[in-house]
Amino acid sequence: MTASNKQVLLASRPQGAVTEENSRIVEAPVATPAAGEVLVKNEWLSLDPYMRGRMSEAKSYVPPAQLGEVMVGQTVGEVIESQDPRFKPGDKVLTQLGWQLYGVAKGSELTRIDVKHAPASYYLGILGMPGITAWFGLSEIGQPKAGETVVVSAASGAVGSVVGQLAKIKGCRAVGIAGGKAKCDYVVQDLGFDACVDYKAGNLLDNLRNACPKGVDVDFENVGGEILDTLLRIMNRFSRIVVCGLIAEYNEPYGYKALRSVLVNRIRMQGMIVFDWKDRYGEALEALVRYHAEGKLKYRESVVHGIDNAPKGLIALLKGENFGKQVVKLD
């Protein structure tokens, strides 16, 4: 191909908050696929909180992104050229090709998606990793029972919005935590949560107590820090905490004051990484597609246009400025 491939590289590791200087935008030739490989033109890029962790050298569940390399991330796009008989030009696929317009991957690393069920970008959100994370985190670790109270932080985001809706499907009281009246109104009025607490409004503990008069049985935690510390004070005996994300602590650690509640209330707290269920993704996707088709799962995207704006989009996401799943439209 004669087209040029634009890429976003990790230029430096953040010291505190992510800045645009941590990224560098370059142009490179479009690679040619070898035997068993496929060339994909990326159309949508997913931006996710985990990317802040990948930019750091701190020990984690996967190796860090490498300096000078294409920043990691999921994409969906169209097959342009294939040297793998399982794929043909025009196929829509889910990939791990990262922040670039074109990429080459082994056919075994691609997942074909069906855009008749939903728009391609949905496979980066409600029908992709965030939705699958919500499904397994809630059902396998949270294990909610009908009538229990489920609280989820970052409730208007890609994972949290699905968690609350799944909790309602299971017959639970769903309470969200979000930043600002507009997000809280969306969580209650559009997504169908029973209540949503605005953490920016102050009086977090009193407002959570009012929203959860019977205490909290399941906390699906995406934020950590002060929010988790406050929730620990109203967790019920034998409750469960799903630690999915700690976005409030990515720049600096938080000193917990209410950790004694884990002991006193015999709380089960477990970290959640979606890769642990990779062999069962199909069962989650089948359910999510069905619920979405039945109108039981609603979804909203926050769209950044152009790969040049991807770094700004990630910075906005980490500040909580997104409304719904954050994606970049690349073409």
C-alpha positions as CSV (number, residue, x, y, z in Angstrom):
1,M,0.0,0.0,0.0
2,T,1.1,3.6,-0.6
3,A,-0.9,4.9,2.4
4,S,1.0,6.2,5.4
5,N,0.4,4.8,8.9
6,K,0.0,7.3,11.7
7,Q,1.0,6.0,15.1
8,V,1.0,7.3,18.7
9,L,4.1,6.1,20.6
10,L,4.7,6.1,24.4
11,A,7.4,8.9,24.6
12,S,7.9,9.0,28.4
13,R,6.5,7.5,31.5
14,P,4.1,9.9,33.4
15,Q,5.3,11.4,36.7
16,G,2.0,11.9,38.3
17,A,-0.9,12.8,36.0
18,V,-0.6,11.9,32.3
19,T,0.3,14.8,29.9
20,E,0.4,15.1,26.1
21,E,4.2,15.2,26.4
22,N,4.1,11.5,27.4
23,S,3.0,10.7,23.8
24,R,4.7,11.2,20.4
25,I,2.8,11.1,17.0
26,V,4.8,9.7,14.1
27,E,4.2,8.4,10.5
28,A,5.5,5.1,9.3
29,P,5.0,2.9,6.2
30,V,2.0,0.5,6.2
31,A,3.3,-3.0,6.9
32,T,2.8,-5.9,4.6
33,P,1.2,-9.1,6.0
34,A,3.3,-12.3,5.9
35,A,1.9,-15.9,5.7
36,G,-0.8,-16.3,8.4
37,E,-1.1,-12.6,9.0
38,V,-3.7,-9.9,8.3
39,L,-3.5,-6.2,7.5
40,V,-6.3,-4.2,9.3
41,K,-7.3,-0.6,8.8
42,N,-8.4,0.5,12.3
43,E,-11.6,2.4,12.5
44,W,-12.2,2.8,16.3
45,L,-9.8,2.8,19.2
46,S,-10.8,2.1,22.8
47,L,-9.5,4.4,25.6
48,D,-9.5,2.8,29.1
49,P,-8.3,3.6,32.6
50,Y,-6.0,0.6,32.7
51,M,-3.8,2.4,30.1
52,R,-2.5,4.6,32.9
53,G,-1.1,1.5,34.6
54,R,0.5,0.2,31.4
55,M,2.3,3.5,31.0
56,S,4.1,2.9,34.3
57,E,6.9,0.5,35.1
58,A,5.2,-0.6,38.3
59,K,4.7,-4.4,38.6
60,S,1.3,-5.3,37.3
61,Y,-0.7,-8.2,35.8
62,V,0.9,-7.6,32.4
63,P,4.2,-6.1,31.3
64,P,4.3,-2.3,30.9
65,A,4.0,-0.6,27.5
66,Q,7.5,0.0,26.1
67,L,9.0,3.4,25.5
68,G,9.2,4.2,21.8
69,E,6.5,1.6,20.9
70,V,2.9,2.0,19.8
71,M,0.7,2.6,22.8
72,V,-1.4,-0.4,23.7
73,G,-5.1,-0.6,23.2
74,Q,-8.0,-2.5,21.6
75,T,-9.3,-1.5,18.2
76,V,-12.0,-2.6,15.7
77,G,-11.4,-2.3,12.0
78,E,-11.6,-3.7,8.6
79,V,-9.4,-6.4,7.0
80,I,-7.6,-4.8,4.0
81,E,-5.3,-7.7,3.0
82,S,-5.2,-11.3,4.3
83,Q,-2.7,-14.0,4.2
84,D,-4.8,-16.1,6.5
85,P,-7.6,-18.2,4.8
86,R,-9.9,-17.6,7.8
87,F,-10.2,-13.9,6.9
88,K,-11.0,-11.9,3.8
89,P,-10.9,-8.2,2.8
90,G,-14.0,-6.5,4.2
91,D,-14.3,-8.6,7.4
92,K,-14.8,-6.5,10.6
93,V,-12.5,-7.6,13.4
94,L,-11.6,-6.9,17.0
95,T,-7.8,-6.5,17.5
96,Q,-5.1,-5.5,20.0
97,L,-3.3,-3.3,17.4
98,G,-3.1,-0.2,19.6
99,W,-2.9,3.5,18.8
100,Q,-2.4,3.4,15.0
101,L,-4.3,3.7,11.8
102,Y,-3.1,0.4,10.3
103,G,-1.7,-2.8,11.8
104,V,-0.6,-6.3,11.0
105,A,-1.6,-9.2,13.3
106,K,-1.6,-12.9,13.2
107,G,-5.0,-14.3,12.2
108,S,-5.1,-16.2,15.5
109,E,-5.0,-12.8,17.3
110,L,-8.1,-11.5,15.6
111,T,-11.8,-11.9,16.5
112,R,-14.4,-11.5,13.8
113,I,-17.3,-9.3,14.9
114,D,-20.9,-9.2,13.6
115,V,-21.9,-5.6,12.9
116,K,-25.5,-6.7,12.1
117,H,-26.1,-7.1,15.9
118,A,-24.6,-3.7,16.9
119,P,-22.3,-0.9,15.6
120,A,-18.6,-2.0,15.4
121,S,-17.6,0.4,18.2
122,Y,-19.9,-1.4,20.6
123,Y,-17.4,-4.3,20.6
124,L,-15.0,-2.0,22.4
125,G,-17.6,-1.3,25.1
126,I,-20.9,-3.0,26.1
127,L,-20.2,-6.0,23.8
128,G,-16.5,-6.0,24.5
129,M,-14.0,-6.0,27.3
130,P,-15.9,-3.5,29.5
131,G,-19.2,-5.4,29.2
132,I,-17.5,-8.8,29.8
133,T,-15.6,-7.3,32.8
134,A,-19.0,-6.2,34.3
135,W,-20.5,-9.6,33.6
136,F,-17.9,-11.8,35.2
137,G,-16.9,-9.4,38.0
138,L,-20.5,-9.1,39.2
139,S,-21.7,-12.7,38.7
140,E,-18.5,-14.6,39.7
141,I,-17.1,-12.4,42.5
142,G,-20.0,-10.1,43.5
143,Q,-22.5,-13.0,43.4
144,P,-25.5,-10.7,44.0
145,K,-28.8,-12.2,45.2
146,A,-32.3,-10.7,44.5
147,G,-33.1,-8.0,47.0
148,E,-29.5,-7.1,47.8
149,T,-28.0,-3.7,47.4
150,V,-25.3,-3.4,44.7
151,V,-23.2,-0.2,44.6
152,V,-21.0,0.7,41.6
153,S,-18.6,3.6,41.4
154,A,-17.9,5.4,38.0
155,A,-21.5,4.3,37.3
156,S,-21.9,6.2,34.1
157,G,-18.7,4.7,32.6
158,A,-18.2,1.8,30.3
159,V,-18.0,-0.9,33.0
160,G,-20.1,0.7,35.8
161,S,-23.1,1.4,33.5
162,V,-23.3,-2.3,32.6
163,V,-22.8,-3.5,36.2
164,G,-25.8,-1.5,37.5
165,Q,-28.1,-2.7,34.7
166,L,-27.1,-6.3,35.2
167,A,-27.8,-5.9,38.9
168,K,-31.3,-4.7,38.1
169,I,-31.8,-7.7,35.8
170,K,-30.8,-9.9,38.8
171,G,-33.5,-8.2,41.0
172,C,-31.1,-6.1,43.1
173,R,-31.2,-2.5,44.3
174,A,-28.7,-0.7,42.1
175,V,-27.0,2.4,43.4
176,G,-24.4,4.3,41.4
177,I,-21.7,6.8,42.3
178,A,-20.8,9.4,39.6
179,G,-19.5,12.9,39.3
180,G,-22.0,15.7,38.6
181,K,-25.8,16.0,38.4
182,A,-25.9,15.3,34.6
183,K,-24.2,11.9,35.0
184,C,-26.3,11.0,38.1
185,D,-29.5,11.9,36.2
186,Y,-28.4,9.7,33.3
187,V,-27.7,6.8,35.6
188,V,-31.1,6.9,37.2
189,Q,-33.4,8.1,34.4
190,D,-31.8,6.4,31.4
191,L,-30.0,3.3,32.8
192,G,-32.7,2.6,35.4
193,F,-30.6,2.6,38.6
194,D,-32.6,3.1,41.8
195,A,-30.3,5.9,43.0
196,C,-27.1,7.7,42.2
197,V,-24.8,9.7,44.5
198,D,-22.9,12.7,43.2
199,Y,-19.5,12.4,44.9
200,K,-18.7,16.0,43.9
201,A,-21.6,17.3,46.0
202,G,-20.0,16.7,49.4
203,N,-21.6,14.7,52.3
204,L,-20.6,11.5,50.6
205,L,-21.1,9.3,53.6
206,D,-24.6,10.7,54.5
207,N,-25.7,10.6,50.9
208,L,-24.6,6.9,50.5
209,R,-26.4,6.0,53.7
210,N,-29.6,7.6,52.4
211,A,-29.2,5.8,49.1
212,C,-28.5,2.5,50.8
213,P,-30.8,2.3,53.8
214,K,-30.1,-1.5,54.2
215,G,-26.4,-1.1,53.8
216,V,-24.3,-2.5,50.9
217,D,-24.0,-6.1,50.0
218,V,-21.9,-5.8,46.9
219,D,-19.5,-2.9,46.0
220,F,-18.2,-3.0,42.4
221,E,-15.2,-0.7,42.8
222,N,-13.8,1.2,39.9
223,V,-12.4,4.2,41.7
224,G,-10.9,3.4,45.1
225,G,-9.5,6.1,47.4
226,E,-12.0,8.1,49.4
227,I,-15.0,6.5,47.7
228,L,-14.0,2.9,48.7
229,D,-12.9,4.1,52.2
230,T,-16.3,5.6,52.7
231,L,-18.2,2.6,51.4
232,L,-16.3,0.4,53.8
233,R,-18.2,2.1,56.6
234,I,-21.6,0.9,55.4
235,M,-20.8,-2.5,54.1
236,N,-22.9,-5.3,55.5
237,R,-21.7,-8.5,57.1
238,F,-20.4,-11.1,54.6
239,S,-20.6,-8.5,51.8
240,R,-18.4,-8.6,48.7
241,I,-16.1,-6.0,47.1
242,V,-15.1,-6.5,43.5
243,V,-11.9,-4.5,43.0
244,C,-12.0,-3.8,39.3
245,G,-10.2,-0.4,39.1
246,L,-8.5,2.2,41.4
247,I,-8.5,5.2,39.1
248,A,-8.3,7.6,42.1
249,E,-5.0,6.1,43.1
250,Y,-3.1,5.9,39.8
251,N,-1.2,9.1,40.4
252,E,-0.6,8.7,44.2
253,P,-1.5,6.1,46.8
254,Y,-4.3,6.6,49.3
255,G,-4.1,5.8,53.1
256,Y,-7.2,3.8,54.1
257,K,-8.8,4.5,57.4
258,A,-11.8,2.1,57.5
259,L,-10.0,-1.1,56.5
260,R,-11.0,-2.6,59.9
261,S,-14.5,-3.1,58.4
262,V,-13.1,-5.9,56.3
263,L,-12.3,-7.8,59.5
264,V,-15.4,-6.8,61.5
265,N,-17.9,-7.5,58.8
266,R,-16.0,-10.5,57.2
267,I,-16.0,-8.8,53.9
268,R,-14.7,-10.8,50.9
269,M,-12.6,-8.4,48.8
270,Q,-11.1,-9.7,45.5
271,G,-9.3,-8.2,42.6
272,M,-10.8,-8.6,39.2
273,I,-8.9,-9.0,35.9
274,V,-11.1,-10.0,32.9
275,F,-8.3,-12.1,31.3
276,D,-8.9,-14.7,34.1
277,W,-12.1,-15.7,32.3
278,K,-10.8,-15.6,28.7
279,D,-11.9,-19.2,28.0
280,R,-15.5,-18.2,28.9
281,Y,-15.8,-14.9,27.0
282,G,-18.4,-16.5,24.7
283,E,-20.9,-17.1,27.4
284,A,-20.7,-13.5,28.6
285,L,-21.0,-12.1,25.0
286,E,-24.0,-14.3,24.3
287,A,-25.9,-12.9,27.3
288,L,-24.8,-9.3,26.6
289,V,-25.9,-9.4,23.0
290,R,-29.3,-10.9,24.0
291,Y,-29.9,-8.3,26.8
292,H,-29.0,-5.5,24.4
293,A,-31.3,-6.8,21.7
294,E,-34.1,-7.1,24.3
295,G,-33.6,-3.4,25.3
296,K,-32.4,-4.3,28.8
297,L,-28.9,-2.8,28.3
298,K,-28.6,0.8,27.3
299,Y,-25.3,2.3,26.2
300,R,-23.6,5.7,25.6
301,E,-20.3,6.6,24.0
302,S,-18.0,9.6,24.4
303,V,-16.3,10.1,21.0
304,V,-13.0,11.8,20.3
305,H,-12.3,12.3,16.6
306,G,-8.9,11.7,15.0
307,I,-5.9,9.8,16.2
308,D,-4.1,13.1,16.9
309,N,-6.6,13.7,19.7
310,A,-6.3,10.3,21.3
311,P,-3.8,11.5,24.0
312,K,-6.2,14.3,25.0
313,G,-9.0,11.8,25.1
314,L,-7.1,9.6,27.6
315,I,-6.2,12.6,29.8
316,A,-9.9,13.6,29.8
317,L,-10.9,10.0,30.7
318,L,-8.5,9.8,33.6
319,K,-10.0,13.1,34.9
320,G,-13.5,11.7,34.7
321,E,-14.6,14.1,31.9
322,N,-16.0,11.3,29.7
323,F,-19.7,10.5,29.6
324,G,-20.1,6.8,28.8
325,K,-17.5,4.6,27.0
326,Q,-14.6,6.6,25.7
327,V,-13.6,5.8,22.1
328,V,-11.7,7.4,19.3
329,K,-13.1,7.5,15.8
330,L,-10.0,7.0,13.6
331,D,-11.3,7.4,10.0
